Amino acid sequence: MFDSIKKIFAGNEGDMPVNTSGKPDISREKSASLYEKAKSYFPGGVNSPVRAFKSVYGTPLFIEKGDGSHLWDADGNEFIDFCCSWGPLILGHNNARIKDKVIETIQHGMSFGAPTALENELAELILKNNKFIEKIRFVSSGTEAVMSAIRLARGVTKRDKVLKFEGCYHGHSDSLLVKAGSGLVTFGETSSAGIPKAFAEETIVVSLNDREALKTAFEEFKDQIAAVIIEPVPANNGLLLQEKEYLQFLRDICTQNGTLLIFDEVISGFRLGFEGAAGYYQIKPDIITYGKIIGGGLPVGAYGASAEIMDHISPVGSVYQAGTLSGNPVAMAAGIAQLSELLRMGFYRDLNNKTEEFVESIRRFAAARSYKFKVFSIGSIFWFAFTDKAAVRTAEEIDPASMEKFKKMHRELLNRGIYLGPSGYEVGFISAAHNKIDLEKAKRAIFESLDLVFKDR
């Protein structure tokens, strides 16, 4: 996976060849000026690498506002947004109920470093509607949630090694920022400077969708593996949908070996349904991690498990984890407002049906023209892939050369008012705020863009 991540960050910003498509490029004058200034303040001009637009044309767009399903940049360009802040804005931008709840809460203060009733309210809302966890701990990000879940698994099992999969991303904590080495089952190799080799050597990396690799790993490291961690819906390196039977095999082999199974649901949690991928597949992991969707897009994360496992955490247990901003009242308030909406009758049915109709129209268009292009989707998540494969289940099956086509498509979509994440390895999201007019306009833009991408095939 991390070879593809490096490709995302490779290249030169501003690489914009002459536009011969007949659709003028949007103005980026103000965004470009802001980016030049930002480069004197921040490494690479950004506070998160993928924002640098390194794998698509032009300089990054600086966003000024969002409302509903739309974004506006510093140059006044308006876009229909399918990035949705990388997923958590399932209700769209600037949702009125979330905004009102946040404003109400801010009147009483923004941070106390002490318990509030809002923490109880959000926890009760989650736990009463999710049979897969009994207790929860709020943190400030998905990365922190995963890091804490790994520590918890090691504390419970009294083992050190963790097994992860090539093609799944779990944040930037040291022991998980690793890639596969050579061979069927390998110790991880560091994929970032600054990570001691000894840290990476506690992480075993295998390919997705490979049962024999899992069996071999458990044989080679018998009674040493504390946890297996997987995105049950791998969505950080394309949408590598796994079969339920494979996930059930993973559940069974972990149980047989006394290893805890962690579902990283930072993306899939509350997206596929209120119980996330665990509910979608009806497979119970031992620990689940969640991300910013539980805070309406504000900085928050969480991890949860059975009461027995969670009671290993300090102050009742010996596994230490803490955070001054954990359970921040503003984030809790936003989460209460957002998740209450998700529990509305028919919410997921309507959202998922809307997504399926959208992606199926694009599939029919591409098939009618025999384009080497597929749309993979699950729930309200979709991924555009320039491939003729019926399924893409591993990182190795993604052709890096196909990213050149995405690069062209991304430019054409921006010129037609459609915003996707600036990498062909990233997925897209539909929100409740996307209406029929938005989706029809987006489909037309996608059809035109695909015609241009494939015109010289």
Number of C-alpha atoms within 10 A of each C-alpha: 22 20 13 18 18 16 15 23 18 14 14 15 18 14 14 13 8 7 11 8 11 6 10 11 16 16 15 19 13 15 18 20 13 17 21 14 12 15 12 10 12 12 11 16 18 15 12 10 15 18 20 23 23 23 26 29 21 19 23 22 22 18 15 12 14 19 15 20 25 22 22 19 18 19 17 15 17 20 22 25 28 26 21 26 16 18 24 27 29 27 26 25 24 17 20 14 15 24 17 15 18 22 13 13 18 14 8 10 10 14 16 12 13 11 12 14 10 20 21 13 14 23 21 16 16 23 16 10 12 15 13 21 22 18 18 20 20 26 26 22 21 26 24 25 26 31 21 23 27 24 17 25 28 20 19 22 16 13 15 17 23 26 25 25 27 22 29 27 24 23 17 15 14 17 24 30 20 29 27 25 16 12 10 15 21 19 21 29 24 24 19 14 6 8 16 13 14 12 17 23 18 18 26 27 31 27 23 23 18 13 15 12 18 24 13 14 19 18 12 11 11 11 16 19 26 26 29 26 26 23 26 27 26 24 24 19 23 26 28 26 20 18 13 14 10 14 18 16 13 21 20 13 18 21 14 8 15 15 26 24 24 27 28 31 28 31 26 31 26 23 28 22 20 20 22 25 25 23 17 15 15 13 17 19 25 22 26 28 31 28 32 25 29 29 28 29 24 21 19 27 26 29 28 23 22 16 12 11 18 24 17 17 20 12 11 10 13 13 18 14 16 13 12 12 18 23 29 26 25 22 29 29 28 27 30 25 22 25 22 13 15 18 14 9 9 10 14 20 13 13 21 23 12 20 23 17 12 18 22 14 15 20 16 12 17 18 13 9 12 10 18 15 22 21 19 21 21 16 22 25 25 23 22 20 24 21 17 12 12 9 15 18 19 23 23 14 12 20 12 14 9 15 20 15 17 23 17 16 25 24 22 26 21 19 19 23 19 24 22 22 21 22 23 27 25 20 24 23 25 28 26 20 18 22 13 11 9 16 18 13 14 22 18 13 20 20 16 15 23 23 15 17 19 14 8 6 7
